[in-house]
Amino acid sequence: MKIDIITTGAHVTPESVKNTTVIVIDVLRATSVIISALKNGAKSVVPVTSVEEALETKKKLENVILGGERKAQKIEGFELSNSPLEYGSTAVHDKNVILTTTNGTHAISRSGAANKVYIGALLNAKAVSEKVAAEENDVVIVNSGTNGNFSMDDFIASGAVIEEMLNIRDYELTDVAKTALLIYRTHQDFLSYIREASHYKVLMNLGLEEDIRFCLQKDLYDIVPEYKNGIIKLNF
């Protein structure tokens, strides 16, 4: 079995994920938000790619809360932004969260042709690794990236997931997967590595240091959300 990485959601095609298990990673911050929301009692997260789609989807569901961002800031008229710190149990318990973000929800939507699509981040790196390693399938880790470009934060998180998977069983790694693993092994202090990323600087300029520190916690949660039929849940 093989592990590969697609370094930005913009490069995902149905053919590139066909007959594989996909792990979608958007550390800063969409997949960290999704994991946090479901851990804190949300019924589901519905990822959509536009504000218009979010508003239309809201009409079809009950107990809805709207979350997301554009240019890393909360969308006008939405209850929540793209900060995992806002998705506590008081806000999301028993709610269907409709989420639209610049990068993460696009990457998730584009990965739907895979056999399975799981939501990963540093927050659940070990848990998602164990879940995927238990399956007999090639694995593609989809990095959401930033505005169609490579993102350092997603890449090192991919390395962390690959390390955990190799602790369970043997995989053949593509060159890009080997590179992510090497970066993870030589940069155990995530912050010292990620602070060189352009996306990190954007978030810091917006005063989102607390979000960054939260998202860089490895294995805080033991849950593995799955994307299926347009919805993300813990159990289908």
C-alpha positions in Angstrom: 0.0 0.0 0.0 1.1 3.5 -0.8 0.8 7.0 0.8 0.9 10.0 -1.5 0.2 13.7 -0.8 -1.6 16.2 -3.0 -0.2 19.6 -1.9 -3.2 21.8 -2.5 -6.9 21.1 -2.8 -6.9 22.9 -6.2 -5.0 19.9 -7.7 -7.5 17.3 -6.5 -9.4 15.5 -9.3 -11.7 12.5 -9.2 -9.0 10.4 -10.9 -6.3 11.4 -8.4 -8.3 10.0 -5.4 -10.2 7.2 -7.1 -9.9 3.9 -5.1 -8.1 5.5 -2.2 -8.7 6.6 1.3 -8.3 10.4 1.6 -7.3 12.4 4.7 -8.0 16.1 4.2 -5.9 18.4 6.2 -6.3 22.1 6.7 -4.6 22.8 10.0 -5.1 26.6 10.0 -8.0 26.3 10.3 -10.9 24.5 8.7 -10.3 20.9 9.6 -9.3 21.9 13.1 -12.7 23.7 13.3 -14.6 20.6 12.0 -12.9 18.3 14.5 -13.5 20.7 17.4 -17.2 21.2 16.4 -17.9 17.5 16.3 -16.0 16.9 19.5 -18.1 19.5 21.2 -21.4 17.9 20.2 -22.3 19.2 16.8 -24.6 16.8 15.0 -22.9 17.4 11.7 -20.8 19.8 9.7 -21.9 20.5 6.1 -19.0 21.9 4.1 -20.0 24.2 1.2 -17.9 26.2 -1.2 -19.8 29.5 -1.3 -21.8 31.9 0.9 -24.7 31.5 -1.4 -24.7 27.7 -1.1 -24.4 28.1 2.7 -27.6 30.2 2.8 -29.5 27.8 0.5 -28.4 24.8 2.6 -29.6 26.5 5.7 -33.2 26.5 4.3 -33.1 22.7 4.1 -31.9 21.8 7.6 -33.0 22.4 11.2 -30.9 23.6 14.1 -28.4 25.3 11.9 -25.5 27.6 12.7 -23.4 29.3 10.0 -19.7 29.4 10.2 -16.8 30.3 8.0 -14.4 32.9 6.7 -13.3 34.9 3.7 -9.7 36.3 3.8 -9.5 34.7 7.3 -12.2 36.9 8.7 -15.8 36.1 9.7 -18.4 36.4 6.9 -21.0 39.1 7.5 -24.3 37.6 8.8 -22.7 34.4 10.0 -22.7 33.4 13.7 -19.2 32.0 13.8 -15.9 32.6 12.1 -13.2 30.0 11.3 -11.8 29.9 14.8 -11.9 26.5 16.5 -12.1 28.4 19.8 -15.6 29.6 18.9 -17.0 26.0 18.3 -17.5 25.1 22.0 -20.4 23.0 23.2 -22.4 26.1 24.1 -22.4 27.3 20.5 -22.6 24.0 18.6 -24.1 21.3 20.7 -26.8 19.4 18.7 -26.4 21.9 15.8 -25.8 21.3 12.1 -22.9 23.5 11.3 -22.8 24.8 7.7 -19.2 25.8 7.0 -17.6 27.6 4.1 -14.0 28.6 4.0 -11.5 29.8 1.4 -9.5 26.6 1.2 -10.6 23.7 3.4 -14.2 23.2 2.4 -13.2 23.2 -1.3 -10.5 20.5 -0.7 -13.1 18.4 1.1 -15.7 18.7 -1.6 -13.2 17.9 -4.4 -12.2 14.7 -2.6 -15.6 13.1 -2.7 -14.6 10.5 -5.4 -12.4 8.6 -2.9 -13.6 5.4 -1.3 -13.4 7.1 2.1 -12.7 10.7 3.1 -11.6 11.5 6.7 -10.9 14.8 8.3 -7.5 15.2 9.8 -5.3 17.8 11.6 -2.7 17.8 14.2 -5.5 17.8 16.7 -6.3 14.2 15.8 -3.2 13.0 14.0 -2.9 9.7 15.9 -6.6 8.9 15.8 -7.0 9.5 12.1 -3.8 7.5 11.4 -5.0 4.5 13.4 -8.4 4.7 11.6 -6.8 4.7 8.1 -4.1 2.2 8.8 -6.7 -0.3 9.8 -8.1 -0.2 6.2 -6.5 -2.1 3.3 -6.2 0.9 0.9 -3.8 3.3 -0.7 -3.9 6.6 1.1 -3.9 10.1 -0.4 -3.4 13.0 2.1 -4.9 16.1 0.6 -3.4 19.4 1.9 -5.9 22.2 1.5 -3.2 24.7 0.9 -3.7 28.5 0.7 -5.4 30.1 -2.2 -4.4 27.2 -4.5 -0.8 27.2 -3.3 1.4 24.9 -1.1 1.1 25.5 2.6 3.8 24.6 5.1 1.4 24.0 8.0 -0.6 21.3 6.2 2.6 19.7 4.9 4.2 19.2 8.3 0.9 17.9 9.7 0.9 15.4 6.9 4.3 14.2 8.0 3.0 13.8 11.6 0.2 11.6 10.2 2.5 9.5 8.1 4.8 8.9 11.1 1.9 7.6 13.1 0.8 5.4 10.2 4.3 3.9 9.8 4.2 3.1 13.5 1.3 0.7 12.8 2.2 -0.8 9.4 4.5 -0.6 6.4 3.7 1.7 3.5 5.4 2.7 0.3 5.9 6.5 0.3 6.0 8.7 -2.7 8.8 11.3 -2.8 6.5 14.0 -1.6 5.3 11.9 1.3 8.9 11.1 2.3 9.7 14.8 2.3 6.8 15.6 4.6 7.9 12.8 6.9 11.5 14.1 7.0 10.3 17.7 7.7 8.2 16.4 10.6 11.0 14.4 12.0 13.4 17.3 12.0 11.0 20.0 13.2 9.3 18.6 16.3 8.6 22.2 17.4 5.7 22.9 15.0 5.6 26.6 15.8 9.3 27.3 14.9 8.6 25.7 11.5 5.2 27.1 10.8 6.1 30.7 11.7 8.0 30.8 8.4 4.7 30.2 6.4 3.0 33.0 4.6 -0.4 31.9 5.9 0.9 32.0 9.5 1.9 35.7 9.0 -1.6 36.5 7.6 -3.2 35.0 10.7 -0.8 36.7 13.1 -1.5 40.1 11.5 -5.2 39.5 12.2 -4.4 38.8 15.9 -5.1 35.1 15.7 -2.1 33.8 17.6 -4.4 31.9 20.1 -6.0 30.1 17.2 -2.6 29.1 15.9 -1.4 27.7 19.2 -4.7 25.8 19.6 -4.4 24.2 16.2 -0.8 23.1 16.7 -1.7 20.8 19.6 -1.0 17.3 18.6 -3.4 14.5 19.5 -5.7 16.7 21.7 -8.7 14.7 20.4 -9.3 11.1 19.6 -12.2 11.5 17.1 -12.1 10.9 13.3 -14.8 12.7 11.3 -15.9 11.3 8.0 -17.2 13.1 4.9 -19.9 11.2 3.1 -22.7 12.3 0.8 -21.9 16.0 1.4 -22.0 15.8 5.2 -19.3 15.3 7.9 -20.2 13.3 10.9 -18.6 11.0 13.5 -20.9 8.0 12.8 -22.9 7.2 9.7 
